[in-house]
Amino acid sequence: MPDVHVIGAGLAGSEAAYQLAERGFSVILHEMKPNKKSPAHQSDHFAELVCSNSFRSKSMRNAAGLLKDELKILDSLIMRSAEATAVPAGGALAVGRERFSAYVTDALKTNKNIKIVHEE
């Protein structure tokens, strides 16, 4: 089976690489950090949240809450990371940004089916 290349280790790229690797694909994850960062990036970790640390509502009475529940059923790395690093936020799911990104980064770097290439 040929390698699958995923470009970028943001939220979507990190989730895609993880899901493919968990299904037995050999994944090459291309990520420009730490060699290059945008002006918004502060850390070398993947899935860095540069704006809000909120994933919005946890309520099952709206689309945002339902989507999170569906993602958890599908073993979403992003949702597992968010729940593991959650901070108090009332009815919202909010995370500690640095801990969240570190959690995602560690999960990808330790996955035997993912090779990370740091390049733009």
PECOR-V820895 format. One record per residue. N is the residue number from 0. D_FIRST is the distance of its C-alpha to the first C-alpha in Angstrom with 2 decimals. Layout:
n=N d_first=D_FIRST
n=N d_first=D_FIRST
This chain:
n=0 d_first=0.00
n=1 d_first=3.83
n=2 d_first=6.67
n=3 d_first=9.02
n=4 d_first=12.53
n=5 d_first=15.51
n=6 d_first=18.89
n=7 d_first=21.74
n=8 d_first=22.40
n=9 d_first=25.16
n=10 d_first=25.42
n=11 d_first=22.85
n=12 d_first=20.28
n=13 d_first=20.78
n=14 d_first=20.43
n=15 d_first=17.28
n=16 d_first=15.58
n=17 d_first=16.97
n=18 d_first=16.08
n=19 d_first=12.36
n=20 d_first=12.43
n=21 d_first=14.60
n=22 d_first=12.24
n=23 d_first=9.66
n=24 d_first=7.58
n=25 d_first=7.95
n=26 d_first=10.74
n=27 d_first=13.04
n=28 d_first=16.35
n=29 d_first=18.89
n=30 d_first=22.44
n=31 d_first=25.69
n=32 d_first=27.74
n=33 d_first=29.50
n=34 d_first=29.87
n=35 d_first=31.03
n=36 d_first=32.39
n=37 d_first=34.02
n=38 d_first=37.69
n=39 d_first=36.88
n=40 d_first=34.56
n=41 d_first=36.38
n=42 d_first=33.86
n=43 d_first=30.72
n=44 d_first=28.93
n=45 d_first=26.23
n=46 d_first=27.19
n=47 d_first=30.72
n=48 d_first=33.22
n=49 d_first=35.60
n=50 d_first=37.91
n=51 d_first=38.65
n=52 d_first=37.54
n=53 d_first=37.93
n=54 d_first=35.36
n=55 d_first=38.40
n=56 d_first=39.82
n=57 d_first=38.84
n=58 d_first=40.95
n=59 d_first=39.50
n=60 d_first=42.10
n=61 d_first=40.22
n=62 d_first=36.88
n=63 d_first=35.92
n=64 d_first=36.51
n=65 d_first=34.79
n=66 d_first=31.64
n=67 d_first=31.56
n=68 d_first=32.03
n=69 d_first=29.16
n=70 d_first=26.86
n=71 d_first=28.03
n=72 d_first=27.23
n=73 d_first=23.61
n=74 d_first=23.47
n=75 d_first=23.75
n=76 d_first=23.64
n=77 d_first=26.20
n=78 d_first=28.57
n=79 d_first=28.32
n=80 d_first=29.08
n=81 d_first=31.91
n=82 d_first=33.50
n=83 d_first=33.32
n=84 d_first=35.06
n=85 d_first=37.38
n=86 d_first=40.90
n=87 d_first=43.92
n=88 d_first=43.95
n=89 d_first=45.92
n=90 d_first=43.99
n=91 d_first=41.06
n=92 d_first=37.94
n=93 d_first=38.36
n=94 d_first=36.72
n=95 d_first=37.70
n=96 d_first=35.75
n=97 d_first=35.20
n=98 d_first=34.29
n=99 d_first=31.90
n=100 d_first=30.00
n=101 d_first=30.05
n=102 d_first=28.67
n=103 d_first=25.66
n=104 d_first=25.12
n=105 d_first=25.35
n=106 d_first=22.89
n=107 d_first=20.20
n=108 d_first=21.18
n=109 d_first=21.13
n=110 d_first=17.77
n=111 d_first=15.67
n=112 d_first=12.38
n=113 d_first=14.15
n=114 d_first=15.19
n=115 d_first=18.22
n=116 d_first=19.44
n=117 d_first=23.08
n=118 d_first=23.83
n=119 d_first=25.31
